[in-house]
Amino acid sequence: MEDRTNPPAWLTEPEAAHHLRVSPDTLRRWRREGTGPDWHRAGGRLIRYRLTEVDAWVTGSGEAAR
């Protein structure tokens, strides 16, 4: 069962897409175009999103908000 009282600090691509209510393909396109939330590469190939940065992007208060 998912713990909603203590969400993870880092989100996988599918988790971030779910959080934003978009498809993973949309999130990938935003990443390519540089229009989505900030993302980070972990271990060379893994893409991760910091939950606080995703939320800041949604509200327009993050650096990635363009």
N, C-alpha and C positions, 0 to 999 in steps of 0.2 A: 504494500500500500504506500502511496506517495505521501510524504510528510509536507503538508502545505504550510505548517507553522515555521519551518526552518528551510526555506528553499536553498538549492545549491548556489554557490557563488559563481560557478562556471557552468555554462550550458553547452551541450553538443549542438551540432547544426540542426538535427531534428528537434531537439528540445527548444532551441531558440526560435525555430520556425513555428512550432506549436505555441510558444509564448506570444509570438507576434500574430498568430492566426493567419499565417501565410504558408505556402508550400515550401519545402526545402529548395525546389528549383527557383522560386522567386528570391529566396535568400541568397542563393548562389549567384543569380543574375545581379542582384544589388551589390554583392561583393565585387564582382567583375567590373561593374560600372562605377564603383566607389560611392554609391549613394546610400548604402545601408548602414547599420550600426557598426561600430568598431569591432574588429575581430582579431584574434591572436592565433599564431601557429604554435602548436605544442608538439615537440618531438619530431619536427620535420614535416609531417603530413597531416597531423590532426588539427582541425580548425575548432577553436573554442571561442565562445562569446561570454563576456563578463555580464552577469545579470544586471548590475547597476548601470553599465554602459548601454545595454539594450533599452532599459527603462528611460534613461536620460535621452536617448535618441528619439524614442516615442514622444516624449514631452517637448522635444526641441531644445533641451538645455544641454545636450552633450556636444562635444567637439565634432562628432560625426554629423551632427545636424547641419545640413547645407541649405 
